[in-house]
């Protein structure tokens, strides 16, 4: 199963049951590295830093992002973050956690931009 990078945001929303804001913030942090709400807002064209902060803090609670300081956030490695969220979603919905190729492929697609942002 091949995942098209152009619709990765929609796949994250539908497969991981997270909001559009959370998906946008997660992808921004993956692609750009450690960010604070001002950088996130700027990268996404949002005028409201509180919106970015709320989404980032929600991602921390979902096990996809870590809080480095009170205002700086960093993504976990995509394969781990995506699987982590998927496992929690399965627990929330009382469905068995098992291997899911879509979930695996989302992590694989995000792996290259994640690594590039941290080695440039």
N, C-alpha and C positions, 0 to 999 in steps of 0.2 A: 504494500500500500504506500503510495507516494503522497506526500503532503505538499501542497502548493504554498510557498512562503507568502504569497500575496493575500491569502485568506487565513493566515495563522491566528490573527486576532479573533476572528469569528469562531475558529475551532477551539481556541482556549476558552472562550465564553461558553460555548455549547458543551464541550466535553468536561470542563472543570467546574461549571456552574458558578462562575464569578461574573462580576459586573463589567460593563464596557470600560468604565474608568479604571478598574483594577487591571484589566487586560492591557490597556494602553500604558499604564504606569509600569507594569511588569515588563512589557516589551521594551520600553524606553530604558529602564535600568539595565536590562540584559544587554542591549545594544550599545549603551554609553558608559556603563560602569557605575560606580558609587555616585549617588546624587542626593541633593537636598530638595525640599519642596519648590524652592525658587527655580532650580535647574530643571526639575521635572515639568513645572508649569511652562517654562520657557520652551522646552523641547516639544511640548504638546500644543503650544499656542493657547494655553489657558491663562486667564487673567487672575484666577483665584488660587493662591497657594494653599489655602485651607482644603480645597478640593483634592489637590495632589497629596497633601499630608494625610487626609482621611483615607484615600485609596492605598497609600503606602502602608499605613498602620494596619489596615485591613489585611493586606498581603502578608504582613508579619504574623498576624493571627491565623492566617491560612497556611503558614509554613512554607511560603515561597520566597520570602525576603527576610533579611535580618536587619535589625536596627543597630547601626554601628555607634551612633550617638543619638541624642534625642531628636536630631533633625537630619541625620544622614542615613541613607538606606542602601543596601547592596543585595543583589540577587544571589540566591544559592545557585549552584550549577544547575542549568536547565533540566538535565535528566533527573536530578534529585528533586528539584523544586516541583516539577510537573508530576512526577510519581508520588511525591509527598502529598500534594493537593488531591490527586486522584484517590489515594488511599483514604484520606479524610472524607472525601465526597462519598465513597463507598460506605464508610462507617455511618455518615449522616443519613444516608438513604437506606441503610440496612440491606445492602447488596454485597455479595461475596467479592472480595478483592482478588482479582486474578490478572494475568498479563493482558494488556490491551495494546494492540499494534498502533492504533491512532495516538495513544498517549506516548508510547515509545518514540514514534516518529515526530511528534511535536518537540520533544526534548532533543532529538537529533538535529532537527532544522534550526533550533535556537542555539545549539552548541557552538557553531562556527562564529556567529556574531558575538557571542558571550566571550569566547576565547580571544577574538580579535580586539575587543574593547579593553581587555586586560593585559595585552601584550604589546600594544602599539606605543 
